[in-house]
Structures are given as C-alpha cells and as structure tokens.
C-alpha cells in the first residue's frame, strides 16, 4: 500500500495500548492481547487506490492509524474494516443468542468448541464454533459466541438464528441480540 497524500480524504483511527498494526503479505496484520487478524489487500483496498500510515506521539510508539483513499466512501469502508479488527483483537466481539420455547435449550461443550441446540425437532442440532471463536453459556436458554473476527462471530450467529427464526406471533425461536424483532398482536374476534 502506498502512502496517502495530504489532499485525499482520510480517516484517523486511534490504536489502544497493546494493539500493533503492521504490513504483512500485501495487507495489514492487526495484533492485540486476544489474538491477531490478517486483512488482505484485496479486501481492504480492491481498487488499489488507498493508503495508510502510522503516526506516533512525543516519544510514543505509533498510536494512530491514518487511512486515506481516492474517495471518501472507500476511506470510510477501509476504516470500518480496520476499526472492527482493532476492536476484535483488543476487546473481542460477542453475539448473544436467546432460545425461547417450551423445552428448547442450548448446551455448550466444556471446551466451548461446540453447542448442541434442542429446538423442538426429533433430533438435536450440533454447531461447531469456527476457528478463533468459542461458545459461552449463560444459562440453558442464553448462549454467546465470542471471538476476534467480527465476520465469523456474526455470520455463525446469524446461521444459528436461521435454524429456528423467531415467530412474530408466539415469540418462539432463536433471537439474535441486535436483530430487530417485533411481536405482533394475537388475533381477536
């Protein structure tokens, strides 16, 4: 990636203490206390028109990542991807799932790699956590998927929620926190 010129639209991203951003293999590697993510250049900058640089303070290591692109939309997209990666390696991402229904529940394995979902069918559904993520149980009907990669966490949670989408009339199903859901009134005569 090239250095951005001062006239191109840019976004400044502060780096928390303990987060490092380095160029690696044509992309950026973001490392922090929870792990590391590699963002390829084809994902960050598909047109090859963007650039980035690190800025430091007085006697301080680089604490600011400046992203610039030919247009404002591309700079914002790159900044959003990097912001998600920085947040993931420093604090982590969490997707909460709640199961509602009589006898419906989720059981998490002791190592957090798998979750078994009992959803009112004749069989149980087993879901394995993607690499770099793990399941955490907060009761029989509330489970969280925790990981560094936002796409893996939210994508897997959405696939699990699609197993039994929440019914707007009864409320039974799997509710993904943050996804809008509206209860409809029951019919009356």
C-alpha positions, 0 to 999 in steps of 0.5 A: 500500500502506498502512502496517502497524500495530504489532499485525499480524504482520510480517516484517523483511527486511534490504536489502544495500548497493546494493539500493533498494526503492521504490513504483512503479505500485501495487507495489514496484520492487526495484533492485540492481547486476544489474538491477531487478524490478517486483512488482505489487500484485496479486501481492504483496498480492491481498487488499489487506490488507498493508503495508510500510515502510522503516526506516533506521539512525543516519544510514543510508539505509533498510536494512530492509524491514518487511512486515506483513499481516492474517495471518501466512501472507500476511506470510510469502508477501509476504516470500518474494516480496520476499526472492527479488527482493532476492536476484535483483537483488543476487546473481542466481539460477542453475539448473544443468542436467546432460545425461547420455547417450551423445552428448547435449550442450548448446551455448550461443550466444556471446551466451548468448541461446540453447542448442541441446540434442542429446538423442538425437532426429533433430533438435536442440532450440533454447531461447531464454533469456527476457528478463533471463536468459542461458545459461552453459556449463560444459562440453558436458554442464553448462549454467546459466541465470542471471538476476534473476527467480527465476520465469523462471530456474526455470520455463525450467529446469524446461521444459528438464528436461521435454524429456528427464526423467531415467530412474530406471533408466539415469540418462539425461536432463536433471537439474535441480540441486535436483530430487530424483532417485533411481536405482533398482536394475537388475533381477536374476534 
